[in-house]
């Protein structure tokens, strides 16, 4: 037996079959850093149109979690794809470095400011801790394969950033948006201080739930509003009933809120023979009367809430009247449909009170005791006041019902004790004084929101939000650099000038320059008349001004930028604060587009938590499966919804990764010995099937580029995976094996296929680069031909345009599906071992003949069978023929059966001419031509 092994062109490549990502990726990160790939990107892209994704700063507090990984990977995919798309797309990462979470970490070690460390030393410790966290997080982000200006990130604690923030704040003041007022905040009675949201946790507690009657002051007015005949109600009282779990807030009551579109009824009811006339929400009537122990006798009138706006009510135990107002916060979830409103003791109460200009009464002092002039409860702690007030309500006949109520209530995270809402003097940015709300709502409509529902979500938040309380009574933050007149409370007339002087000092020495500042240095003899503000800015002001502070230093990313991208909670957070800051400065949005991604959950839709044991740590994934598998999962998941991740999901994603990698490896293996400059076949000279594959690749590339532009990354994953599995693995590369392996290495038939494989690989490496960044860079090294240092210095590959319409490939592919089905049936029955053991006969009517006989004798290579013949028939086909149902045409049948011809040991086809050449008794005539002659001539397959 002759050895023909050396005549077979088997795939050959040094591209590893085993990815070994966890080991290889760190070395590639180091190589990118050493060679300065990001800087070279900027050089290559200089002069191109610019696309800027502005990085929302993660908080510099603790190791990154899977949500961080999702966010940074999505950003990286977009930046890299825009670079491939021909844009200059810089990426400057940033960190949010001030605020409470960092303070808390420092307090754990050093105690609160003034205990072990003075305020200045405490701030220094906060700065050091934040920098440590930045360094740790930066290492993980780089390990994820994210390219960016990691050596020069923006930090909100950088002196130049802080100084620019102060300058922007000065312009916001100059534009008329800042005022000083009061706002209810969480107040801990043990800390005797305001708490930020992050310092509050919710625990169950039992509170006194009471229903309280507010008597209608003018029955004639009520009759008019409820469309009753004047005098119909006589003089018997009518009462509007509220429900509350905080009786101690009743001394500060300023109104009762209804919902304008809820229906309210005036019902006559009785209990123990006593009659009452109560106003209640119609939908809650039955549940309320049952709770009160009353039975209804008749409904006297009904009206929508809007009709009762302005109705005057008598306070239940104070000698004053309060109005009925309307509020969107009123619900039918519990209570009576009427909400007791104390603007000094609640966010929603305060917001609705602002609209109605209600007094913001706060009779509770810093120590949690009522002020001396408070009726009934002067000097009492709020908890002590509850019992006294219940007795007073009961004595006056205003307590309709009382019962204990278990509910979730805010507690101080330090002391685990209930907090209260308490209005204190604060600095605010007004939503309406200079049209801030109106301008924001106008410009929201100009932004491209992805998904589209983001527009409605942020619109609702802007429409309903109260003024922005921008001051915090904390230690670690950017100061509010104001001097306030001790007597009048007015800002210094040179405020803008003074802020600039402070900013210059902060730019040189950091925020300590303000805290250590002697006012006389700037105010001279006026210093005694002014007080230096001790508050710091809300940390959302820091990040919300990032477009301004970073853009001032790095003009290449100046606002308005092309895209903001964060999790869906940032409609309330960074998207929101950035929009308001930009509108306050420039009356425009800081972004042209906003993309939102969902939160990560496990495969059962549960939030990840250590107690459930379902946390997926990105560090573990990178050290086992590799960052590219994590990146592939991010791209494959529809980020518009919750993103399910688990070890099992990632294992399945690793299988998909291997399928894509193996496809590329097969392409590289078959490009062995191919020099594109020397060996490439012009498009017009390619075999018909190769032209089909190239046209299919070009069409797919257009779809992929468009999907990248629309941020539809899960579609890219689906398209690429399908292309590898179906178009390539399931068809084209499978059909090519015979031609690639058996025809002469330098023959046109093989070079035609190699040319197209090369074009496909050049396209694919770029498709993959934004997602499988490490793998794409690895592929880049093994592709033949001269090329740049990195795939990340490239743009999309210009695949040659070819015509593939000379053969009706869709119809033939449908027919191939029918043949494949029958081959599988024969294999399952044991009649054949492989498709090459079979022969196929196709029978078709005259009108179909040309379509299915277009490949001639090469149809057998298309089916991967040893014989394939097409017969024109009139009338019925042979008895053993079956309808070709996949083609969707009548008049086409197939007959698939084993062949009895001998097997060629070189190409494994069964042909009647095996042994016809005495010098080669074991191979077919075609193989003889390929071994000794010029090689077979292929036109189609």
N, C-alpha and C positions, 0 to 999 in steps of 0.2 A: 504493500500500500504506500503510495507516494504521500509526502508530507506537504500539504498546501497551506500550513499555518502561516508561513511567512508571506503568503500572497493575500492574506486577509488583513484589511485595514481596521484593526480593533481600536476603540477609543483609548487615548493615552493622555493623562494630565497629572500634574503634581498637585492640583487643587484637592485638598483633603476630602475624603468621603465623610469623615467624622468632623463635625463642626468644632467641638471642644471650645465652645464660646466662652465659658467661664474662665478658661485659662488664657485664651488668645486676646480677648477684648481688652483687658487692662494694658497689655503691651501696645495695642493699637491706640488707646487713649494717650499713652506716653509718647508714641510716635507722632500723633497729631500735634501734641503740645510742643514737642521738640522742634518739629519742622515748621510750626507756626501756620498751620493750615487756615485758621480763621483769618489771620492777617493777609494771607495770600488770596483768600476769597475776596477780601475788600479791594485788594489791588486789581484783581481780574475784573471785578464788577464796577470799577470806577468809571463814571460817565453813563452808566445805564439808568433807566428809570428806577425810582426808588420805591420799595415796599417796606414799610416799617411796622413790625409787630412790637408793641411796647409791653415789656414784661411787668406783670403785676407782681409786686414784691411779696414773697412768702415771709412768714414771721420767723425771725432768727431765734428759734426756741425749740430745741430738741431735734432728734433724727427725723429725716424725711420718712413719710409713710406712702402708701400706695396711691393716695390722692395726689400727693406732690408729684409722684412719678407720672401719673396720667397727664397732669397739667403740663409738666415740662416736656414730655414726649410729644404731645399734641403741638405745642409751640414749635418744637424742633422740626417736626414734620412739615409744618407750614413754611417756616423760614427756609428750609432746604429746598422744598418744592418751588418756592418763589425764586430762589437763586437759579435753579434749573430752568425756570421759565423766563430767564433773561433779565431779572431784576437785581438791583443792588439791595440786598436784604440784610442789613446789620441786625445783630441781636445783642443787646446789652442787658445782662441779667441784673436783678436788684434784690435788695432785702429790706424789710421793714424792721427797724431796730429799736424803736422806743416802746414805752407802754407797760401796761400792767403785767403781762405774763413774764416778762424779763424781771421786773421788780420782784415778783413773787419768788422766782428762783434765787435771786440774790438774798431776799429776806430769809429764806430757809437756812442760809449759811451765816449771814451776818446780822439777822434781826432787822426790824424796821429802822428807817433813818432816825438817828438820834440815840439809838441803843448802843451798838458797838461802833458804828460809823456815823460821822456827821454827814450832812446832805451831800456835800461835794465828794467825799470819799465813796458814798453810796452810789452816786452817779458814775464815778470812775469804775466801780465794780460792775455796774450794769453794762457799761461800754465794753469792758473786757469780756464779760460773759457773752454779749451779743456777737463780738468778733469771733470768739471761739466757736459759736454755733454757725456763723457764716462759713467758717473754714470747713467744718464738718459737713455741712449741707452741700457746699460747693464740690467737695470731693465726690459725693454720691451723684450729684447732677452730671458731672463730667463722666462718671462711670456709666451713666445711662446712655452715653453717646451724644450728648447735647453739645453742639458747637456754639461758641459765643465768645464774647470778650471777657473771659473769666478773670483775666489779670486786672481788669479795670471795671468792675461792676459798680453799680450805684448803691450806696448805703444811705438810708435816711438819717443816719447819725454822723455822716461825713460833714465837717464844718462848712464846706462850700454848699452842700445841699441844705443844711439848716439855715444858712444865711440867705439863700435864694428863697426858701420857704418864708422867712420873715419879710423879705421884700415883696413877695406875692401877697402876703397877708396885709401889708401896708396899702397895696393897691386895692385890695378888696374893701378895706376900710374907706379909702378915698372914693370908691365907687358907691358908697352909701349902704353897704349890706350889713354892717356890724352894729349891734346894740347890746346894751346890758339889761337884763330882765331876770325873771325868776322862772324856774322850771322844776317840776317834781323829779327827784332822783331817788334811787334806792339808798336808804340810810340805815346803817347798822347802829343800834342803840348801844352796843358794847364798844364798837370802834369809835363811835361818835364821829363818823365821817361818811361822806358819800361813797358809794360803791359803783364801780363800772359793771357792765353786764357780765364780764368774765369772772367777777368776784361773787357772783350770785349763783346759787344752785337751788334746785327746787326739791322740796321734801313734803311729805304729807303732814298735815296738821289738822286739828279739830278747831273750828271757829264757830262763834255764835251766828247762825244764819237767821236773819229777822226780816219780816215783811212790815213795812212802816207806811202809815197813811199820811199823805200830804193833802190837807184839806183845800178844796177849791175856794179861792178868796171871793170870786164874783160869780154867783150862780147864773145871773142873767147873761154874762159873757159866755159861760159854758153852753147855755141853751142856744145862743146864736151860732156858736161854732159847731154844735151837733145837730143843727137844723130842727130844733124844738120850738114849739110855740112859746112866746115870752110868758113867763110865769108858770110854765108847765111843771117845773121842779119844786115850786113853792119855796119854803125856807129850810127844808131838811137838808143837812149837809151832804156833799158829794166829795169823795176822796180818791186821789190818784195814788196807787200803791206801788212802792218800790221794794226791791229785795236786795240785801247786802250782807256780806260776811265780815264787814269791818265797821261795826257800829261806832267805833271811836272817831271815824272820819265825818260823822254827821254834824259836829259843830262847825265844820268848814264847808258844809253844803251850800252851793250857790245856784243850783238848778236841778231839774229833773229832765232827763233826755228820753225822747221817744224816737222811733224810726219813722220817717216821713211816709213810707208806703205800707206800713203795717196797719191793720184795721184794729181799732180799739172800741170796746163796748162799755157803756154805762149800764151796769147790772144792779138790780135790787136783789139782795140776798139776805138771809137771816140765819142767826145762830142763837139757840136757846131763847127764842122768842124775840130777840132784838134784831131790828132791821138796819141794814147798812146799804149805802149806795156807793159802789166802787167802780173805778175806771181801770180796766185790765185789757191786755192784748187778747183779741178774740181767740186766737189759736191756743192760748194758755188758760182760757177761762175755766175749763173743767178741772184741770190739774191744780189751779190756784184755789178754787173753792173747796176742792177736796182737802188740800193742805190746810186751809183755814178752818175746816170743819163746818162749812156753810152750805146751805142749799139755795139755789137760785129761785126766785119767784117770777121775775120777768126781766127782759132786756129793754131798757127805756130808750136807748139811742145808740148809734154807732157812727164812727167817723174815722177817716184815715189820720195818721199821726200829724201830717202837715196842717190839718185843720186846727190842731190844738196848739201850734207853735205860738208862744207869747202868752198863753194862759197863765194867770198868776196863782201861786199856791202859797199857803201859809206854812212856814217852817214848823216842824213838829214840836219843837220845844223852845224856840227862840222867837222873840217878838219882831219878826221881819218876814217879808215875802220874797219868793224866788220864782223865776219864770220856767215855763216848759220850753225846752229847746229840742232841736233835731240833731241826731248823730248817726253816722253809719256804723258805729261800734255797737249799737243796740242789736241784740239777737234774740232769738226765741229758744235758745238752748236750755235756759233755766230762768227762774225768776218770774217776773210779771210782765215783761216787755217794756218796763219803765226803769231807767237807770239813775240812781242817785249820783249826782255830779259834784265833785269837790276838786276844782282845778289844782289846788295845792297838794293833792294827794294821789295823783295818778296821771300817767302819760296820756291816755285817751281823754280823760277828763280835762287835762290841760289843753290838749289840741282843740277839742270842741269849745272849750272856754275861750280860747283865743279868737275863734270865729265870732263869738257872741260878746266879746269884750267883758267877760265875767271877771270879778275880782279873784286874784290868786291868794286866797286866805290860807295861812299856815299857822295855826295856833299852837304848834308843837315846837319846843325848843330843841337845841342840839343834844340835850340829855334825854330826850324822849318823854319829857314831861310837858303838860299843857301850860301855856303861859298864864301869868297871874290874873289877867283880865278875861279869861275864858269862862263863860257861865257854866255852872254845874260841876265842871271837872277841873277847875284851876289847880295846878300843882300836882295833879295825878299823872302817873305813867299811863301810857295809852292802853295797856292791858287792864289796868285797874279801872280805867274809865268805862270800859264796856258794860260792867255790871251796873254802874251808876246811871248810865244812859238808858239801859233797858228799864230800870225802875222808873225813870222819868217818863219814858214813852208809855209805859204801862199805866202810870198814874194819870196821864193826860188822855188816855184812851186812843193812843196812836199806834200801839203795838198790836198788829193784826195777828202775828204768829211768830214763834221763836222755837228753834230746835238746833241741836249741835249738827255741824256739817263737816265731813272729812273731805279735804281737797288738797291739791298741790299748791304750795305757797313758796315764795322766794325766801331763802335763808342766806345768811352770811356764811361764806365758805370757811372762814376762819373759826367763828364761834358756834356755828351750826344753830344759830338762833334766828327767829323770824325777823325780817327787815320791814321797814315801813317806807311808804312813798312820802317824800317831804320836799316842799318847794324851797330852794335856796337861790341866792343871787348867782347868776351865771352869765357868760357871754354867748350871744347867739348870732348866727347868720340868718337874716330874715328871708323867708321864702317869698314874700309879697311886697315888701317895702319898695324895692327897685325892680320888680318884675322878674325875680329869679325863677319862680315857679313857671310863669308864663313862657319865658325864654327856653327853659329846659324842655317843657312839653312841646314847644314848637320844633326844637332841634332833634328831639327823639325821633320824630317822623322822618328825618333826613338820614338817619343811620340805618345801615344794613344789619339787621338782627338775625343771628343764626343760633338756634332755630327761630322761626318767625315769632313764636309766642313770647320771646324775650321783650319785644316792644310793648306788648300789652302789660306784661308783668311790671316793668319799670315805670310805665305810664301810671299805673294804679298807685304805685308807691310814691311817685312824685306828686300826684294829685292829692293824696291824703296825708302826706307827712307834715308834721309840725315844723316850726323853725328849728334850725340845727344848733343844738347846744355844743359849742366848740371848745368850752373850757373844761379842764379837769383839775382836781386838787391832788395831783400826784407829784412825784419827785423826778422821775426819769422821763423827760419829754422836752419838746421844743417849747420854749417859753412864749407866753403872750406878752410881748414887750411894750406894755402900755403904762403910762403915768396918768392917774385919775385924780382929779381935784378932790381934796379931802372933804370940802364942804358941799360942793355942787354935784360931784360925781361925774363931771364932764371930762372928756379926754383933753389932754394938753393941746393947745392950738397948733403946736408944731409937731404933731404926732408923726406925720409922714417923714419929716426930716429926722426926727429922733429915731424912728425905726431903721432908717438907712444907716445912721451912726451905730446903732446896736448891731445891725447886720454886718457892718464892716468889722466890728470887734469879734463877732461870732465866727466870721469867715477865717479870722486869724487864730482865734483861741478856743473855738467851740462854744457850746451853750453855757459853759461855766462863766463866760464873759458877762452874761446877763445876771446870773445868780449872785456873782460876787461884786456886781457893779454898785458903787455908791452913787445914788441919784444926783448928788451934787456935781459929779464929774460931767454930767450932761445938762443939768438944769440950773446949776449955779445957785444963786440966791433964792430961786423959786423952789428949791428942793423941799423945803419945809411945808409947802402948800400942797404937795402932791404925794400920792401913795403909789408905790411901785407894785404892779400886779404880780401876784405870786403863782397864779394858775399856769398850767401848761396846756398846749393844744391837744384836743382829741387826736388820738393816733391815726384816725381815718383822715384827718387833715394832712398828716404827713404823706401818706401814700396817695391821697387824692390829688395832691399837688405834684406828683412825680412827673407828669407830662411837662410841667413848667420847670421844675428844678433840674431834671435831667436834660431837657431840651436846651436850657440856657447854657449848660456846660458842653453838651454834645449836640450841636446844631443839626447834625445829620439825621437825628431822630426827633426833630422839633415837631410839636403838635400843629394841626391835627394829624394824628397818625392813622395808618390804615386799619389797624386791628388791635382790639383788646380781647384777651381770652382768659377766662377764669371759670370756676365752678358756678353752678346756678345760684348759690347763696350770695353771689356778688352783685346781683341786681339791687340788693339792699346794702351792699358793702362798697367795694372799690369802683364798680361801674357807676354807682350812685354818687359817691363822694367826688369822684373825678369829674363827673358831669356838672355837679353844682359848682365846684371850684372853677372849672373852665368857663361856665356861664357867668360866674361872679367877676371873672377877670376880663373875658373877651366876648361874652354873649354868643358863644358857639360851643358845640360839643368838642371834646378833645380827641374824638375818634370818628372814623368814617364807618367802621364796622365793629360789631361785638359778637363774639362767639362764646357760647355757654356749653359746658359739659356737665353731665350728671355725676352723682356720687357713686362710690364703689360699694357694692354689696356682695354677699356670697351667692352661691348658685341657687339658694332658696329665697333670695331677696332680702335677707337679714343684714342689718348694719353690722359691720365688723367690730368685734370687741374681744378683748382678752378672755373675758369670762366664758364666751361661747367657743373659744378656741378656733375661730375662723379668720383670724388676722393673717393677711398675706403681706409679708414684709418684702419690699423691693430688694433690700440688701441680700436676703436669702435667695430670691429668684435669680438675681444676677450671679450669685456665687455657685448656683447649681445649674440652672437651665441656660443662663446668659441673658444679657440685656436685650439682645435682638428678639428673643422669644417674648419678653415683656412688651417690647415695642410692637411686635406683630399683634399681640392681644389688644393693645390699645387701638391700633388701626382697624382691627377686625370688628371691634365693638361699636355699636351705634351710640355715640356719646350723647345724643340728644336725650337719652333716657338713663335710668340707673344702669351702672356698668357692673355686670356680674363677673366675679373673679374668684377662683379657688385653685387649689393645687391640681385638682382633676381637670379643670378648664385649661390651665396652663400646660398640662401634659398633652392634652389634645392639640393645643396650639403648637407645641413642640413637634408633633407629628406633621402638622401642616407646614411648619418651617422646613422640616426634612424633605418634604415633597418638592417644595420650591427649590431648595438647595440642590437636591439630586438632579432636578431638571437642568439647572444651570451647569452642574458638573458634567452632565452628559453632553451638553453643547460644547463645553470647553474641551472635553475629551475628544470630540470629533473634529475640533479645530486644530488638532495636532498637525504640525507641518504646513499650516495655512498662513500665508503672508497676504494680508488684504491688498497691499499695494501691488504685489506681483501676481496673485492668483485670483483676485475677485473677477467674477463674470458679470459683464454689463447686464442691466435689468432686462433688456429686450432679448438677450440670449439665454436667459434662465429657463429651465424646464418648467412646464406648465404648473406642476404641483408646487414648485418652489415659488413661482410668481404668486400663486394663491396664498402660500404661507406668508410671503412678504406683504401682500396686500392686507391680509388678515391682521398682521402685526401692526401695520401702519394705521389701520382703522381702530384697532384696540388702543394704540398709543394716543390717538385723538381723544378717545373716551376717557382714558386715564388722566391725561392732562386736564381735561375739563373737570373731572371729578376732583382733582387736586385743587383746582381754582375754586370749586364750590365747597371745599372742605368735606367732601363725601368720602372719607377715607375707608369706611367699611365697604363701599362699592369697589374701591381699588383692590382691596384684599380679595373680594369675591371674584373680580375679573381676572386678576393675576393668577389666583389659585385655580380657577376654572381653565384658564389658558394653559397652565402647566399640566393639569390633569387630563383635560379633554382634547383641546386642540393639538397640543404637543405630545404629551405622553400617550394619550389614547388614540392618536391618529398620526399626525405628521411624522414625528420621530420614529414611531413604530414602523410606518411604511418605508421610511428612509433607510432602515437598517440594511436591507438587502443591497441597495445602491451604494451606501457608504462603505460596507464591509467588502463587497465582492467586485466592484468595478475598479479600474486602475486608479492609483492614488492621485495622479495628476490629470486624470481624464476629465472631460467636460462634465460628465454626469455627476462625478463626485464634487468637483469644484463648484458646480452650480448649487448643490446642497450646502456646501461649506460657506459659500457666499451668503446665503440666506441665514444659515445658523449664526454667522458672524453679525449680520444686521440685527437678528433677534436678540443676541446676547448684548450687543451695544444698547439696544432699546431697554432691555430688561434690567441691566445694571443700573440704569438711571431711574427706571420705575421704582426699583427697590431701594435706592439710596436714601430717600427721606425716611423710610420706615426701617428697613434692615440695614442700618448704616454701616455696621461693622462688616457684615457679610458682603455688601456691595463694594466696600473698599478692598476686601479680600479678592473678590471676583476681578476687580479692576487690575490687580497685579498680574492676573493670569490670562487676560485677554490678549490676543495677538495684535501686532501692529504698534506703531509709535503712538504715544499718548502722554497726557499731562501727568503730574505727580499724583493727583487725587481725583476721584469722581466728583468731589465736591467743588472742583474748579470748573466743572463742565455745565453745559446747557443740554436741553433735550436733543437726542440723536436725530439727525435729519434722514430718516429712512427713505431710500429711493422710491419714487412712484412707479408702479408697474401696472399693467393691465392683466387681469385674470379672468376675463369674460369669454375667452375662446372655448372654455369648457364649462358646462353647467355643474359646477362643483356641489351646490346644495342638493341637487337631485341625486348625484352619485353618492354623496354622503348618506342620504336617506336610504338608498339602495344598500349601501355598505352595512347599515344597521340591520336590515333584514338578513343579509348574508351572515353577519356575526352571530345573530340569534340562532340560525340553523347550525352554524359551526359549533356553537356551545352545546346544542342539543346532541350532535354527533359525538362530541367529546364526552359528555355525561353518559352516553350510552356505551362508550368504549369502542366506538367504530373508528375513531381517529385519535391520535395522540396530540396532534397539533394542527393548526389550519393548513399548513403545507402538505398535509396528508390528504387534502380534499381537492375536489374540482367543482367549479360552479358553472351552471348554464343559466343564462338569463333569456327569457322569452318575452317579446314585446310586440305590440302592434306597430304598424308602419310609422305612425306619427311619433312614436317614442323611440324608434330604433336609433336615429342619429344621435339623440341625447345620450343614450346609454352605451353606444358603441364608439363614443368619441375617443376613448383611450386605446382602442384596438387591442392588440396582444398585451399591452401594458396594464390592462384591467386586472390581470392576475396579481401584479405587484400592489395594486391599489387594495385588493381584497386580502393580500398576503396568502394566497392559495397557489397551488402548482398549475392550475388551469383556470381560465375564465373565458367563456365564450358568450356572445350575444347573438340571438337568433331572431330574425324577423318572421312573424307568423301571422296568418289570417285565421281567425276562428279560435277554437279551443286549444290550450297548451297541452303538453304531454300529461299523462295521468299523475306522474310523480312531482309535478311542479306545483308550488304553493304561491298564493298571491303575495306580492311585495307590498305589504300594507303600509310601511313607513313612507313610501314615496308619495302617498296621497293621490295616486293616479290609478285609474283603471287600465287594464291592458298590459300589466307588467307582472311577470311571474318568475320565480327562481326555483332551481333544482340543485341541491347541494348533496354531494355524495363522496365517499372515499375514492381515491384514485389508485389504480393498480400499477402505475408506472414505477420504475426503479428510482431510488433516492440518490441524488448527487451528494457526495460526502463533503463537498466544498460549500455549496449554497443551500443544501438540504431540501431543495425543490425536487419534486418527483417529475421527471421528464422522460419522454420516450427515447431521446437521443443520448441518454447516459451510456457511456462506453462506446459511442460511435467513433471516437478517435482512438486508435490503438495505443498511442503514446499516453493517453489519459483514460484508461478503461473505467475509472470510477467517478468521473465528473461529466456534467452535461456539456453540450456544445457551446452554450453561452459562457460557461466558466472557462472553457478552452480559449475562447476569444479574449476573455478578460485576463487570462494568465499569459498567453503567448502572443496574442494579436494586439490590435490597437484599442481593444475594449469595445463593449457593445454600445450601440447608439440608442440613447433614450431621448424621447421628445416630451413625454408627459409625466411619467412617474419614475 
